[in-house]
Structure formats: C-alpha cells, structure tokens
Amino acid sequence: MTDDDRWQATEPPRDGPSTPPDLRFNPLATAIGVFAAVAIPIVVVGYTRPAGPNGTLIVVAVLAGLLAGVLAGVWVAHRDGRVWRGPQL
C-alpha cells in the first residue's frame, strides 16, 4: 500500500455480508401506518372528551388519516419504495 492508496475512497462490495442494505418500503404498509398514526390519537380524543363522544371530530380524524395515508402511499409508490436516495450508513 502506498501513501496515495490510503486516501482513495473505497467502494462498498456489490454483494455479500458487507453490502449496504437496499431499503425499500411497501406503499400499502406505509399508507396503513400513516393512517393509524394520524387517525388513532384524534379518534381517542374524540371518544374520551369529558363532554362525551364527538362524532364530527371522529369523522374528521378518519378523513384526515385517509388523506395522509393515501398521499404517503402514493409518494412511496412513486419513488419505488425508496424513501432516501443515495448511499446509506
């Protein structure tokens, strides 16, 4: 090894145990997860209000969750399941 070799960037191997994983997310699973993360807390607040359940708040929570879930799923599908571009650690 020469002094010049020490400063050259090393490329990761193409395959094998040292290959960085290629993270791809399932669009349907992403959409369901985002829906649950948005809708569940608001629905719980709508049900557990001291004044009683609020149907309007629950419906708004479900609609907001559906919209956010569909948008997230379409975005992930558009990117072919890859959320980050470029090399990963």
DSSP file (Angstrom, degrees, kcal/mol; ACC not computed):
  #  RESIDUE AA STRUCTURE BP1 BP2  ACC     N-H-->O    O-->H-N    N-H-->O    O-->H-N    TCO  KAPPA ALPHA  PHI   PSI    X-CA   Y-CA   Z-CA
    1    1 A M              0   0    0      0, 0.0     2,-0.1     0, 0.0     0, 0.0   0.000 360.0 360.0 360.0 128.3    0.0    0.0    0.0
    2    2 A T     >  -     0   0    0      1,-0.1     4,-1.0     0, 0.0     3,-0.2  -0.458 360.0-101.6 -95.8 173.3    1.4    3.4   -1.0
    3    3 A D  H  > S+     0   0    0      1,-0.2     4,-0.5     2,-0.2     3,-0.2   0.838 122.3  54.7 -63.7 -32.3    0.7    6.7    0.5
    4    4 A D  H >4 S+     0   0    0      1,-0.2     3,-0.8     2,-0.2     4,-0.4   0.853 101.5  57.9 -70.9 -33.5   -1.7    7.6   -2.3
    5    5 A D  H >4 S+     0   0    0      1,-0.2     3,-0.9    -3,-0.2    -1,-0.2   0.806  95.8  65.2 -65.6 -28.8   -3.7    4.4   -1.8
    6    6 A R  H 3< S+     0   0    0     -4,-1.0    -1,-0.2     1,-0.2    -2,-0.2   0.813 103.4  45.1 -64.2 -30.4   -4.5    5.4    1.7
    7    7 A W  T << S+     0   0    0     -3,-0.8     2,-0.3    -4,-0.5    -1,-0.2   0.438  87.0 107.1 -98.1  -0.8   -6.5    8.4    0.7
    8    8 A Q  S <  S-     0   0    0     -3,-0.9     2,-0.2    -4,-0.4    -3,-0.0  -0.574  76.5-112.0 -80.1 141.1   -8.6    6.8   -2.1
    9    9 A A        -     0   0    0     -2,-0.3     2,-0.4     1,-0.1    -1,-0.1  -0.492  28.5-135.5 -70.6 137.2  -12.2    6.2   -1.4
   10   10 A T        -     0   0    0     -2,-0.2    -1,-0.1     0, 0.0     0, 0.0  -0.799  12.6-135.8 -95.7 137.1  -13.1    2.6   -1.1
   11   11 A E        -     0   0    0     -2,-0.4     3,-0.1     1,-0.1     0, 0.0  -0.690  24.1-112.3 -88.3 140.6  -16.3    1.4   -2.8
   12   12 A P        -     0   0    0      0, 0.0     7,-0.1     0, 0.0    -1,-0.1  -0.398  43.4 -93.1 -68.6 152.5  -18.6   -1.0   -0.9
   13   13 A P        -     0   0    0      0, 0.0     3,-0.1     0, 0.0     0, 0.0  -0.276  26.3-126.5 -64.5 152.7  -18.8   -4.5   -2.3
   14   14 A R  S    S-     0   0    0      1,-0.1     2,-0.3     5,-0.1     0, 0.0   0.829  85.9  -0.3 -70.8 -32.7  -21.5   -5.3   -4.8
   15   15 A D  S    S+     0   0    0      4,-0.0     3,-0.2     3,-0.0    -1,-0.1  -0.967  90.3  69.0-151.6 165.8  -22.8   -8.3   -2.8
   16   16 A G  S >  S-     0   0    0     -2,-0.3     3,-1.3     1,-0.2     0, 0.0  -0.621  94.3 -47.8 114.6-176.0  -22.2  -10.3    0.3
   17   17 A P  T 3  S+     0   0    0      0, 0.0    -1,-0.2     0, 0.0     0, 0.0   0.718 131.3  55.2 -69.4 -20.5  -22.5   -9.6    4.0
   18   18 A S  T 3  S+     0   0    0     -3,-0.2    -2,-0.1     2,-0.1    -3,-0.0   0.462  79.9 113.9 -91.7   0.0  -20.7   -6.2    3.8
   19   19 A T  S <  S-     0   0    0     -3,-1.3    -5,-0.1    -7,-0.1    -3,-0.1  -0.518  75.8-113.5 -71.2 132.2  -23.1   -4.8    1.2
   20   20 A P        -     0   0    0      0, 0.0    -1,-0.1     0, 0.0    -2,-0.1  -0.420  39.1-105.9 -63.3 140.6  -25.2   -1.9    2.5
   21   21 A P        -     0   0    0      0, 0.0     2,-0.9     0, 0.0    67,-0.1  -0.369  20.9-131.4 -69.6 146.9  -28.9   -2.9    2.6
   22   22 A D        -     0   0    0     -3,-0.1     2,-0.5    -2,-0.1    -3,-0.0  -0.844  25.2-149.7 -98.8  99.8  -31.2   -1.5    0.0
   23   23 A L        +     0   0    0     -2,-0.9     2,-0.4    61,-0.1    60,-0.3  -0.577  22.7 171.1 -78.1 122.7  -34.2   -0.2    2.0
   24   24 A R        -     0   0    0     -2,-0.5     2,-0.4    58,-0.1    58,-0.2  -1.000  18.5-148.7-130.9 133.8  -37.5   -0.4    0.1
   25   25 A F        -     0   0    0     56,-3.1     3,-0.0    -2,-0.4    -2,-0.0  -0.801  18.7-119.0-105.5 143.4  -40.8    0.3    1.8
   26   26 A N     >  -     0   0    0     -2,-0.4     4,-2.3     1,-0.1     5,-0.2  -0.675  18.6-145.4 -77.2 123.4  -44.1   -1.2    0.9
   27   27 A P  H  > S+     0   0    0      0, 0.0     4,-2.5     0, 0.0     5,-0.2   0.874  97.6  50.7 -60.5 -38.0  -46.5    1.6   -0.1
   28   28 A L  H  > S+     0   0    0      2,-0.2     4,-2.4     1,-0.2     5,-0.2   0.931 111.5  46.9 -66.4 -44.2  -49.6   -0.2    1.3
   29   29 A A  H  > S+     0   0    0      1,-0.2     4,-2.4     2,-0.2    -1,-0.2   0.884 112.5  50.9 -63.9 -38.0  -47.9   -0.7    4.7
   30   30 A T  H  X S+     0   0    0     -4,-2.3     4,-2.6     2,-0.2     5,-0.2   0.926 110.3  49.1 -64.1 -44.3  -46.7    2.9    4.7
   31   31 A A  H  X S+     0   0    0     -4,-2.5     4,-2.4     1,-0.2    -2,-0.2   0.908 112.3  47.6 -62.6 -42.3  -50.2    4.1    4.0
   32   32 A I  H  X S+     0   0    0     -4,-2.4     4,-2.4     2,-0.2    -1,-0.2   0.909 112.7  49.5 -65.6 -41.6  -51.7    2.0    6.8
   33   33 A G  H  X S+     0   0    0     -4,-2.4     4,-2.4     2,-0.2    -2,-0.2   0.906 112.5  46.3 -64.2 -42.7  -49.1    3.1    9.2
   34   34 A V  H  X S+     0   0    0     -4,-2.6     4,-2.1     2,-0.2     5,-0.3   0.911 111.6  52.4 -67.5 -41.7  -49.6    6.8    8.4
   35   35 A F  H  X S+     0   0    0     -4,-2.4     4,-3.1    -5,-0.2     5,-0.4   0.946 112.5  45.1 -56.4 -48.8  -53.3    6.4    8.6
   36   36 A A  H  X S+     0   0    0     -4,-2.4     4,-1.6     1,-0.2    -2,-0.2   0.897 111.9  52.0 -63.9 -40.9  -53.0    4.8   12.1
   37   37 A A  H  < S+     0   0    0     -4,-2.4    -1,-0.2    -5,-0.2    -2,-0.2   0.830 119.3  35.4 -67.0 -31.3  -50.5    7.4   13.3
   38   38 A V  H  X S+     0   0    0     -4,-2.1     4,-0.8    -5,-0.1    -2,-0.2   0.907 123.7  38.5 -87.0 -46.4  -52.8   10.3   12.2
   39   39 A A  H  X S+     0   0    0     -4,-3.1     4,-2.7    -5,-0.3     5,-0.3   0.900 104.9  61.7 -77.7 -42.3  -56.3    9.0   13.0
   40   40 A I  H  X S+     0   0    0     -4,-1.6     4,-2.5    -5,-0.4     5,-0.2   0.907 103.8  46.6 -59.4 -48.6  -55.9    7.0   16.2
   41   41 A P  H  > S+     0   0    0      0, 0.0     4,-1.9     0, 0.0    -1,-0.2   0.906 116.2  45.6 -61.7 -38.0  -54.8    9.8   18.5
   42   42 A I  H  X S+     0   0    0     -4,-0.8     4,-2.4     2,-0.2    -2,-0.2   0.897 112.4  50.6 -71.8 -38.7  -57.5   12.2   17.2
   43   43 A V  H  X S+     0   0    0     -4,-2.7     4,-2.2     2,-0.2     5,-0.2   0.903 109.0  52.3 -63.5 -40.4  -60.2    9.4   17.5
   44   44 A V  H  X S+     0   0    0     -4,-2.5     4,-2.2    -5,-0.3    -1,-0.2   0.920 110.5  47.5 -62.3 -42.9  -59.2    8.7   21.0
   45   45 A V  H  < S+     0   0    0     -4,-1.9     4,-0.4     1,-0.2    -1,-0.2   0.903 110.8  52.9 -63.8 -40.1  -59.5   12.4   21.9
   46   46 A G  H  < S+     0   0    0     -4,-2.4     8,-1.8     1,-0.2     3,-0.4   0.854 114.4  41.4 -63.7 -35.1  -62.9   12.4   20.2
   47   47 A Y  H  < S+     0   0    0     -4,-2.2    -1,-0.2     6,-0.2    -2,-0.2   0.824 115.7  47.9 -80.1 -32.4  -64.2    9.4   22.2
   48   48 A T  S  < S+     0   0    0     -4,-2.2    -1,-0.2    -5,-0.2    -2,-0.2   0.204  75.0 133.3-101.3  16.6  -62.7   10.4   25.6
   49   49 A R    >   -     0   0    0     -4,-0.4     3,-1.6    -3,-0.4    -3,-0.0  -0.369  63.2-126.2 -62.8 144.6  -63.8   14.0   25.8
   50   50 A P  T 3  S+     0   0    0      0, 0.0    -1,-0.1     0, 0.0    -3,-0.0   0.807 111.0  56.4 -61.5 -27.9  -65.4   14.9   29.2
   51   51 A A  T 3  S-     0   0    0      1,-0.3    -2,-0.1     3,-0.0    -3,-0.0   0.484 122.7 -97.2 -83.0  -1.6  -68.5   16.2   27.3
   52   52 A G    <   -     0   0    0     -3,-1.6    -1,-0.3     2,-0.1    -3,-0.2  -0.383  62.6 -30.6 108.5 170.5  -69.0   12.9   25.6
   53   53 A P        -     0   0    0      0, 0.0     2,-0.6     0, 0.0    -6,-0.2  -0.297  52.2-147.6 -63.1 142.4  -68.0   11.5   22.2
   54   54 A N     >  -     0   0    0     -8,-1.8     4,-1.7     1,-0.1     5,-0.1  -0.930   8.9-168.7-114.7 107.3  -67.9   13.9   19.3
   55   55 A G  H  > S+     0   0    0     -2,-0.6     4,-2.4     1,-0.2     5,-0.2   0.848  86.2  55.7 -64.3 -36.2  -68.9   12.3   16.0
   56   56 A T  H  > S+     0   0    0      1,-0.2     4,-2.5     2,-0.2    -1,-0.2   0.927 107.8  48.1 -63.8 -44.4  -67.7   15.2   13.9
   57   57 A L  H  > S+     0   0    0      1,-0.2     4,-2.1     2,-0.2    -1,-0.2   0.884 111.8  50.2 -63.8 -38.2  -64.2   15.1   15.4
   58   58 A I  H  X S+     0   0    0     -4,-1.7     4,-2.2     2,-0.2    -1,-0.2   0.919 111.6  47.2 -67.1 -43.9  -64.0   11.3   14.8
   59   59 A V  H  X S+     0   0    0     -4,-2.4     4,-2.5     1,-0.2    -2,-0.2   0.912 112.2  50.0 -64.4 -42.4  -65.1   11.6   11.2
   60   60 A V  H  X S+     0   0    0     -4,-2.5     4,-2.7     1,-0.2     5,-0.2   0.896 110.2  51.6 -62.3 -39.8  -62.6   14.4   10.6
   61   61 A A  H  X S+     0   0    0     -4,-2.1     4,-2.5     2,-0.2    -2,-0.2   0.916 111.0  46.7 -63.7 -43.3  -59.9   12.3   12.1
   62   62 A V  H  X S+     0   0    0     -4,-2.2     4,-2.5     2,-0.2    -2,-0.2   0.918 114.4  47.2 -66.5 -42.4  -60.7    9.3    9.9
   63   63 A L  H  X S+     0   0    0     -4,-2.5     4,-2.5     2,-0.2    -2,-0.2   0.912 113.1  48.2 -65.2 -42.0  -60.8   11.5    6.8
   64   64 A A  H  X S+     0   0    0     -4,-2.7     4,-2.6     2,-0.2     5,-0.2   0.905 112.5  49.6 -64.2 -40.6  -57.5   13.3    7.7
   65   65 A G  H  X S+     0   0    0     -4,-2.5     4,-2.7    -5,-0.2    -2,-0.2   0.908 111.2  49.0 -64.0 -42.1  -55.9    9.9    8.3
   66   66 A L  H  X S+     0   0    0     -4,-2.5     4,-2.8     2,-0.2     5,-0.2   0.929 112.7  47.5 -62.6 -45.0  -57.2    8.5    5.0
   67   67 A L  H  X S+     0   0    0     -4,-2.5     4,-2.4     2,-0.2    -2,-0.2   0.939 115.0  44.9 -61.8 -47.6  -55.9   11.5    3.1
   68   68 A A  H  X S+     0   0    0     -4,-2.6     4,-2.4     1,-0.2    -1,-0.2   0.903 114.5  49.6 -64.1 -40.8  -52.5   11.5    4.8
   69   69 A G  H  X S+     0   0    0     -4,-2.7     4,-2.6    -5,-0.2    -2,-0.2   0.919 111.8  47.0 -64.9 -44.2  -52.2    7.7    4.3
   70   70 A V  H  X S+     0   0    0     -4,-2.8     4,-2.7     2,-0.2     5,-0.2   0.926 113.2  49.1 -64.1 -44.1  -53.1    7.8    0.6
   71   71 A L  H  X S+     0   0    0     -4,-2.4     4,-2.3    -5,-0.2    -2,-0.2   0.924 113.5  46.4 -61.8 -43.5  -50.7   10.7    0.0
   72   72 A A  H  X S+     0   0    0     -4,-2.4     4,-2.4     2,-0.2    -2,-0.2   0.912 113.5  48.8 -65.4 -41.8  -47.9    8.8    1.8
   73   73 A G  H  X S+     0   0    0     -4,-2.6     4,-2.4     2,-0.2    -2,-0.2   0.907 112.5  47.2 -64.9 -42.2  -48.6    5.6    0.0
   74   74 A V  H  X S+     0   0    0     -4,-2.7     4,-2.5     2,-0.2    -1,-0.2   0.897 112.0  51.2 -65.4 -39.9  -48.7    7.3   -3.4
   75   75 A W  H  X S+     0   0    0     -4,-2.3     4,-1.5    -5,-0.2    -2,-0.2   0.924 112.4  45.2 -63.9 -44.5  -45.4    9.1   -2.7
   76   76 A V  H  <>S+     0   0    0     -4,-2.4     5,-3.0     1,-0.2     6,-0.3   0.900 113.8  49.9 -66.6 -40.0  -43.6    5.9   -1.6
   77   77 A A  H ><5S+     0   0    0     -4,-2.4     3,-1.5     1,-0.2    -2,-0.2   0.892 107.9  53.9 -65.0 -38.6  -45.0    4.1   -4.7
   78   78 A H  H 3<5S+     0   0    0     -4,-2.5    -1,-0.2     1,-0.3    -2,-0.2   0.845 109.4  48.2 -63.4 -33.6  -43.9    6.9   -6.9
   79   79 A R  T ><5S-     0   0    0     -4,-1.5     3,-1.5    -5,-0.2    -1,-0.3   0.269 117.5-114.4 -90.5  11.5  -40.3    6.6   -5.5
   80   80 A D  T < 5S-     0   0    0     -3,-1.5    -3,-0.2     1,-0.3    -2,-0.1   0.823  70.6 -57.2  60.3  34.5  -40.4    2.8   -6.0
   81   81 A G  T 3 <S+     0   0    0     -5,-3.0   -56,-3.1     1,-0.2     2,-0.7   0.402 108.4 122.9  82.1  -3.6  -40.3    2.2   -2.2
   82   82 A R    <   +     0   0    0     -3,-1.5    -1,-0.2    -6,-0.3   -58,-0.1  -0.830  31.8 175.7 -97.0 114.3  -37.1    4.1   -1.7
   83   83 A V        +     0   0    0     -2,-0.7     2,-0.4   -60,-0.3    -1,-0.2   0.865  69.7  44.8 -84.2 -39.0  -37.5    6.9    0.8
   84   84 A W  S    S-     0   0    0    -61,-0.2     2,-0.3     2,-0.1    -1,-0.1  -0.844  74.0-148.4-106.6 142.6  -33.9    8.0    0.8
   85   85 A R        +     0   0    0     -2,-0.4    -2,-0.0     2,-0.1     0, 0.0  -0.819  59.1  24.3-104.6 150.4  -31.7    8.5   -2.2
   86   86 A G  S    S-     0   0    0     -2,-0.3    -2,-0.1     2,-0.0     2,-0.0  -0.301 103.4 -22.4  93.0-178.0  -28.0    7.9   -2.2
   87   87 A P        -     0   0    0      0, 0.0     2,-0.3     0, 0.0    -2,-0.1  -0.328  58.7-147.7 -70.4 147.9  -25.8    5.8    0.0
   88   88 A Q              0   0    0    -67,-0.1    -2,-0.0     1,-0.1   -66,-0.0  -0.787 360.0 360.0-111.0 156.0  -26.9    4.7    3.4
   89   89 A L              0   0    0     -2,-0.3    -1,-0.1   -69,-0.0     0, 0.0   0.461 360.0 360.0 -79.7 360.0  -24.8    4.1    6.5
